[in-house]
């Protein structure tokens, strides 16, 4: 049966935002590996992922997202409103996919997360996660680019 990459991404984002860490057991393989190239960190094993999430600063139990308005398909660009994690776009086919998220850090700053992942038996077995802060575009580029509104912070 094909994996619904959209549903998988939304489920994990909802769990991250609400602190529902039992979902980690359902979404990730036991031998899951995630690489953070920017910091040089590697998370090995589902248990280490769960422990890291449980110790993440700034999470409160009442910060879960409202996913009631989701109507987009996995190939469509869309937004899901969430206080801490917003699924912006999901692309996936077969056993590989990419999820774009926006995340609000405890200090109030907004960051972009890009997660490139591989599945095994419908669960995430391996991923590489990239993090970048949202920033204002410099004026010197204005003559060369088209500007559109940044997502609301």
C-alpha positions as CSV (number, residue, x, y, z in Angstrom):
1,X,0.0,0.0,0.0
2,X,1.4,3.4,-0.9
3,X,2.4,5.8,1.9
4,X,0.5,9.0,2.3
5,X,3.4,11.4,2.7
6,X,1.1,14.3,3.5
7,X,-0.6,12.4,6.4
8,X,2.8,11.1,7.7
9,X,4.3,14.7,7.8
10,X,1.2,16.2,9.4
11,X,1.0,13.4,12.0
12,X,4.6,13.9,13.1
13,X,4.3,17.8,13.1
14,X,1.2,17.5,15.3
15,X,3.0,15.1,17.6
16,X,6.0,17.4,17.9
17,X,3.9,20.4,18.6
18,X,1.7,18.7,21.2
19,X,4.3,16.5,22.9
20,X,2.6,13.3,21.9
21,X,5.8,11.3,21.8
22,X,4.2,7.9,21.5
23,X,3.7,8.7,17.8
24,X,7.4,8.5,17.4
25,X,7.1,4.7,17.9
26,X,4.5,4.6,15.1
27,X,6.2,6.9,12.6
28,X,9.9,5.9,12.9
29,X,11.8,2.6,12.6
30,X,13.6,1.4,15.8
31,X,17.0,1.9,14.0
32,X,16.1,5.4,12.7
33,X,19.0,7.7,11.9
34,X,18.7,11.5,11.4
35,X,21.7,13.6,10.3
36,X,21.9,17.4,11.0
37,X,24.7,18.5,8.6
38,X,24.8,22.1,9.9
39,X,25.7,21.1,13.5
40,X,27.4,17.8,12.7
41,X,25.0,15.8,14.9
42,X,23.6,12.3,14.2
43,X,20.6,10.9,16.1
44,X,20.8,7.1,16.1
45,X,17.7,5.2,17.2
46,X,14.1,6.0,17.8
47,X,14.7,6.1,21.6
48,X,17.3,8.8,21.2
49,X,14.9,10.9,19.0
50,X,12.2,10.5,21.6
51,X,14.5,11.4,24.5
52,X,15.7,14.5,22.6
53,X,12.2,15.6,21.9
54,X,11.2,15.1,25.5
55,X,14.0,17.4,26.7
56,X,13.4,20.1,24.1
57,X,13.1,23.5,25.9
58,X,10.0,25.6,25.4
59,X,7.4,23.0,24.8
60,X,4.1,23.2,26.7
61,X,1.3,20.6,26.6
62,X,-1.2,23.2,25.2
63,X,0.7,24.2,22.0
64,X,-0.8,21.6,19.6
65,X,-1.8,22.7,16.1
66,X,-5.2,23.0,14.6
67,X,-5.2,20.8,11.5
68,X,-8.9,21.1,10.8
69,X,-8.5,23.3,7.7
70,X,-6.1,21.0,5.8
71,X,-7.5,20.2,2.3
72,X,-4.4,20.0,0.1
73,X,-2.9,16.8,-1.5
74,X,0.7,15.8,-1.0
75,X,1.7,17.3,-4.3
76,X,0.1,20.7,-3.5
77,X,1.7,23.6,-1.7
78,X,-0.3,24.4,1.4
79,X,-0.1,25.6,5.0
80,X,-1.2,24.0,8.2
81,X,-1.5,26.5,11.1
82,X,0.4,25.4,14.2
83,X,2.0,27.3,17.1
84,X,5.3,25.5,17.0
85,X,5.4,23.6,13.7
86,X,3.8,24.4,10.4
87,X,3.9,21.9,7.5
88,X,4.4,24.1,4.4
89,X,5.0,21.6,1.7
90,X,5.3,17.9,1.3
91,X,6.6,16.0,-1.7
92,X,6.9,12.2,-1.7
93,X,6.7,9.2,-3.9
94,X,7.3,5.6,-3.0
95,X,9.8,5.3,-0.2
96,X,11.3,8.8,-0.4
97,X,10.0,12.3,0.5
98,X,10.7,15.8,1.5
99,X,8.9,18.0,4.0
100,X,9.2,21.7,4.5
101,X,8.3,23.1,7.9
102,X,8.4,26.4,9.7
103,X,9.2,26.2,13.3
104,X,8.9,28.8,16.1
105,X,11.8,28.4,18.5
106,X,11.3,29.2,22.3
107,X,13.0,32.6,21.8
108,X,10.2,33.5,19.4
109,X,12.4,33.3,16.2
110,X,11.1,31.6,13.1
111,X,13.1,28.9,11.4
112,X,12.7,26.8,8.2
113,X,13.3,23.1,8.4
114,X,13.7,20.9,5.4
115,X,13.6,17.1,6.1
116,X,14.6,14.7,3.3
117,X,13.6,11.2,4.4
118,X,13.6,7.5,3.4
119,X,10.9,5.0,4.4
120,X,11.1,1.4,5.2
121,X,7.8,-0.5,5.7
122,X,5.9,2.7,5.8
123,X,8.0,4.3,8.6
124,X,10.8,6.8,8.5
125,X,14.1,5.0,8.6
126,X,16.6,7.7,7.7
127,X,16.5,11.4,7.3
128,X,18.6,14.5,6.8
129,X,17.3,17.7,8.4
130,X,18.4,21.2,7.5
131,X,17.6,24.3,9.6
132,X,17.7,28.0,8.5
133,X,16.5,31.1,10.3
134,X,13.9,33.3,8.5
135,X,15.5,36.7,7.6
136,X,14.8,39.9,5.9
137,X,15.9,40.2,2.3
138,X,18.7,42.8,1.9
139,X,17.9,45.9,-0.1
140,X,20.8,45.5,-2.5
141,X,19.1,42.5,-4.2
142,X,15.8,44.3,-4.8
143,X,16.6,45.2,-8.5
144,X,17.3,41.6,-9.3
145,X,14.5,39.7,-7.5
146,X,10.8,39.4,-7.3
147,X,9.5,40.0,-3.8
148,X,6.6,38.3,-2.2
149,X,5.3,38.5,1.3
150,X,7.1,36.3,3.8
151,X,4.8,34.0,5.8
152,X,3.3,35.7,8.8
153,X,5.4,35.3,11.9
